[in-house]
Amino acid sequence: MSEFEEHSENNEISNSPENEKTVLSKLKKLKKIKKRKTKEEKLKEKAEQKKKKGIHIGIGMTMLVLFCSFLLVVATFLQLNITHFIIPPKLFVLDTCTIDDYLFSIKYIPQIPIAMFIVGLLGRKFGFISILTYIIAGLFFMPVFALGGGWRYVGEYSFGYILAFLPAAIILGSVIKKDYSYKNVAKAVLLSVLTIHLIGIIYMTGLAYFRHAGLEFVTGWIAAQSGLKIIYDLIFSYLLVLLSKYARIILWFYM
């Protein structure tokens, strides 16, 4: 047999339908193996990314978190005397009004706006840690709350507002992470501040119920803690969260 005939026979064998099927099946198997490998690689990459996303706090960030916790302590004992114009009730009964009747003064503690500022500055994760540090310090180490400290402070009517900083931090941090526009910041602040006051009122009402406090006490407390103050909380929180955006840029630039 000549070399040409042998070569033609080999071509016929290789081009036979059976051989084509085996080649195609092998190619399919190879593709499946490659897909499995790519899926495994992707899963490994995701696992590595999750590990990287874990809480890693350097010295600089640790100092900043502690400083923000201290800032919250300062805000707890800081009282702002705010005076603004009002329409006096005497005006509606045609009674004589003095200048003092048109002025209304309130002592305001900017604790909630400062907590919102901390979350805006540090982000959801580190803002949460900073606020949690403040709460743990007040319950177990130092009297950093308005009326003291210690684990017995959970029995104070106002503790619900402090405890509510934690879910509010998660809400604010999650919303502004997507978009830092004026509209989105307003939405984040509204949800966060309302969460704090709602949890605070529920906590206080629950304690009042178990202690058999009267309805007059409950309504008076709500009016004092979540009446006009909620408007100031919304306004100051909105302004400070917007300020935290630029403070964060400056801070990250130097860090």
C-alpha positions as CSV (number, residue, x, y, z in Angstrom):
1,M,0.0,0.0,0.0
2,S,1.3,3.4,-0.9
3,E,1.8,6.3,1.5
4,F,-1.0,8.2,-0.2
5,E,-3.5,5.4,0.3
6,E,-2.5,5.0,4.0
7,H,-3.0,8.7,4.5
8,S,-6.4,8.7,2.9
9,E,-7.4,5.7,5.0
10,N,-6.4,7.6,8.2
11,N,-8.4,10.6,7.1
12,E,-11.5,8.5,6.5
13,I,-11.1,6.9,10.0
14,S,-10.7,10.3,11.6
15,N,-13.5,11.8,9.7
16,S,-15.9,9.0,10.5
17,P,-19.2,9.9,12.4
18,E,-18.2,7.8,15.5
19,N,-14.9,9.7,15.9
20,E,-16.7,13.0,15.5
21,K,-19.1,12.1,18.3
22,T,-16.3,11.1,20.6
23,V,-14.5,14.4,19.9
24,L,-17.7,16.4,20.5
25,S,-18.4,14.6,23.8
26,K,-14.8,15.3,24.9
27,L,-15.2,19.0,24.1
28,K,-18.4,19.1,26.0
29,K,-16.7,17.5,29.0
30,L,-13.9,20.0,28.8
31,K,-16.3,22.9,28.7
32,K,-18.1,21.5,31.8
33,I,-14.9,21.2,33.6
34,K,-13.9,24.8,32.7
35,K,-17.3,26.0,33.9
36,R,-16.9,24.2,37.2
37,K,-13.4,25.7,37.6
38,T,-14.7,29.2,36.8
39,K,-17.6,28.7,39.3
40,E,-15.1,27.5,42.0
41,E,-12.8,30.4,41.3
42,K,-15.7,32.9,41.5
43,L,-16.8,31.3,44.8
44,K,-13.2,31.6,46.1
45,E,-13.0,35.2,45.0
46,K,-16.3,36.0,46.8
47,A,-15.1,34.3,50.0
48,E,-11.8,36.3,49.9
49,Q,-13.8,39.5,49.3
50,K,-16.0,38.7,52.3
51,K,-12.9,38.1,54.4
52,K,-11.5,41.5,53.3
53,K,-14.8,43.2,54.1
54,G,-14.5,42.0,57.7
55,I,-13.9,44.5,60.5
56,H,-10.3,45.5,60.3
57,I,-9.6,48.6,62.4
58,G,-6.2,50.2,62.2
59,I,-4.7,52.5,64.9
60,G,-5.9,55.7,63.1
61,M,-9.5,54.4,62.7
62,T,-9.5,53.2,66.3
63,M,-8.5,56.6,67.6
64,L,-11.2,58.2,65.4
65,V,-13.9,55.8,66.6
66,L,-13.0,56.6,70.2
67,F,-12.9,60.3,69.5
68,C,-16.4,60.1,68.1
69,S,-17.6,58.2,71.1
70,F,-16.1,61.0,73.3
71,L,-17.9,63.5,71.0
72,L,-21.2,61.8,71.8
73,V,-20.4,62.1,75.6
74,V,-19.8,65.9,75.1
75,A,-23.1,66.2,73.2
76,T,-24.9,64.4,76.1
77,F,-23.9,67.2,78.6
78,L,-24.1,70.1,76.2
79,Q,-27.3,72.3,76.4
80,L,-28.1,74.8,73.7
81,N,-30.5,77.6,74.6
82,I,-32.6,78.1,71.5
83,T,-35.0,81.1,71.2
84,H,-37.4,81.6,68.3
85,F,-40.5,83.5,67.4
86,I,-44.0,82.0,67.9
87,I,-47.6,83.1,67.5
88,P,-48.8,83.6,71.2
89,P,-52.1,82.1,72.1
90,K,-53.2,85.4,73.6
91,L,-53.4,86.8,70.1
92,F,-56.4,84.6,69.3
93,V,-58.4,85.8,72.3
94,L,-57.6,89.5,71.5
95,D,-55.5,89.9,74.7
96,T,-52.6,92.3,74.9
97,C,-49.2,90.7,74.1
98,T,-45.7,91.8,75.0
99,I,-42.5,91.1,73.1
100,D,-41.8,88.2,75.5
101,D,-45.0,86.5,74.4
102,Y,-43.7,86.2,70.9
103,L,-40.5,84.5,72.0
104,F,-40.1,80.9,73.0
105,S,-37.0,79.4,74.6
106,I,-36.0,75.8,74.8
107,K,-33.0,73.9,76.2
108,Y,-31.9,71.5,73.5
109,I,-29.3,68.6,73.9
110,P,-27.8,67.9,70.4
111,Q,-27.2,64.2,71.2
112,I,-29.2,62.8,68.3
113,P,-27.7,65.1,65.6
114,I,-24.2,64.3,66.8
115,A,-24.9,60.5,66.6
116,M,-26.1,61.1,63.0
117,F,-23.0,63.1,62.3
118,I,-20.8,60.3,63.6
119,V,-22.5,57.8,61.2
120,G,-22.2,60.1,58.3
121,L,-18.5,60.7,59.0
122,L,-17.5,57.1,59.8
123,G,-20.0,55.2,57.8
124,R,-22.5,52.5,58.9
125,K,-20.0,50.0,60.3
126,F,-17.6,52.2,62.2
127,G,-20.4,54.6,63.2
128,F,-22.2,51.7,64.7
129,I,-19.1,50.6,66.6
130,S,-18.5,54.2,67.9
131,I,-22.1,54.5,69.3
132,L,-21.9,50.9,70.7
133,T,-18.7,51.9,72.5
134,Y,-20.4,54.9,74.0
135,I,-23.3,52.7,75.3
136,I,-21.0,49.9,76.7
137,A,-18.9,52.6,78.4
138,G,-22.0,54.1,80.0
139,L,-23.4,50.7,81.2
140,F,-20.2,49.1,82.5
141,F,-17.4,51.6,82.9
142,M,-18.1,55.4,83.2
143,P,-21.2,57.6,84.0
144,V,-21.4,59.1,80.5
145,F,-25.2,59.2,80.3
146,A,-27.2,62.3,81.2
147,L,-28.3,60.8,84.5
148,G,-25.2,58.8,85.3
149,G,-24.4,55.3,84.2
150,G,-24.2,51.6,85.2
151,W,-26.2,48.6,84.2
152,R,-29.1,49.8,86.2
153,Y,-29.5,52.7,83.7
154,V,-31.6,50.3,81.6
155,G,-34.4,51.2,84.0
156,E,-34.3,54.9,83.1
157,Y,-37.1,56.1,81.0
158,S,-34.7,57.8,78.6
159,F,-32.5,54.7,77.9
160,G,-34.7,53.7,75.0
161,Y,-33.7,56.7,73.1
162,I,-30.0,55.9,73.6
163,L,-30.5,52.2,72.7
164,A,-32.3,53.3,69.5
165,F,-29.1,55.0,68.2
166,L,-27.9,51.6,67.1
167,P,-30.8,50.7,64.6
168,A,-30.8,54.4,63.5
169,A,-27.1,54.1,62.7
170,I,-27.8,51.1,60.5
171,I,-30.7,52.8,58.7
172,L,-28.8,56.1,58.1
173,G,-25.6,54.4,57.0
174,S,-27.4,52.0,54.6
175,V,-29.5,54.8,53.0
176,I,-26.7,57.4,52.5
177,K,-24.3,54.7,51.3
178,K,-26.3,54.5,48.0
179,D,-26.6,58.2,47.4
180,Y,-25.4,61.4,49.2
181,S,-27.9,63.7,47.5
182,Y,-29.9,66.3,49.4
183,K,-33.1,64.3,48.9
184,N,-31.6,61.0,50.0
185,V,-30.0,62.5,53.0
186,A,-33.4,64.0,54.0
187,K,-35.0,60.6,53.6
188,A,-32.2,58.9,55.7
189,V,-32.4,61.5,58.5
190,L,-36.2,61.3,58.6
191,L,-36.2,57.5,58.9
192,S,-33.4,57.5,61.5
193,V,-34.7,60.2,63.7
194,L,-38.3,58.8,63.7
195,T,-36.8,55.4,64.6
196,I,-35.1,56.8,67.6
197,H,-38.2,58.6,68.9
198,L,-40.5,55.7,68.1
199,I,-38.3,53.2,70.0
200,G,-37.7,55.7,72.8
201,I,-41.5,56.2,73.3
202,I,-42.2,52.5,73.2
203,Y,-39.4,51.8,75.7
204,M,-40.6,54.6,78.0
205,T,-44.3,53.5,77.7
206,G,-43.4,49.9,78.6
207,L,-41.5,51.0,81.7
208,A,-44.3,53.3,82.7
209,Y,-46.8,50.4,82.3
210,F,-44.9,48.1,84.6
211,R,-44.4,50.8,87.1
212,H,-48.1,51.8,87.0
213,A,-47.3,55.4,86.0
214,G,-50.4,57.4,85.0
215,L,-51.4,58.5,81.6
216,E,-50.6,62.1,82.5
217,F,-47.0,61.1,83.2
218,V,-46.7,59.3,79.9
219,T,-48.2,62.1,77.8
220,G,-46.1,64.7,79.6
221,W,-42.9,62.7,79.0
222,I,-43.7,62.3,75.3
223,A,-44.4,66.0,74.9
224,A,-41.1,66.8,76.7
225,Q,-38.8,64.3,74.9
226,S,-40.5,63.9,71.5
227,G,-42.6,67.0,71.1
228,L,-41.0,70.1,69.7
229,K,-37.5,68.6,70.1
230,I,-38.1,66.2,67.2
231,I,-38.2,69.1,64.8
232,Y,-34.9,70.3,66.0
233,D,-33.5,66.8,65.8
234,L,-34.6,66.6,62.1
235,I,-33.2,70.0,61.2
236,F,-29.8,69.7,63.0
237,S,-29.3,66.1,62.0
238,Y,-29.9,67.0,58.3
239,L,-27.4,69.8,58.5
240,L,-24.8,67.8,60.3
241,V,-25.1,64.7,58.0
242,L,-24.5,67.0,55.0
243,L,-21.5,68.5,56.8
244,S,-20.2,65.0,57.5
245,K,-19.9,64.4,53.8
246,Y,-17.3,67.1,53.4
247,A,-15.7,66.3,56.7
248,R,-15.3,62.7,55.5
249,I,-13.6,63.8,52.3
250,I,-11.1,66.0,54.2
251,L,-10.5,63.2,56.8
252,W,-9.9,60.5,54.2
253,F,-7.6,62.8,52.2
254,Y,-5.3,63.2,55.2
255,M,-5.6,59.6,56.4
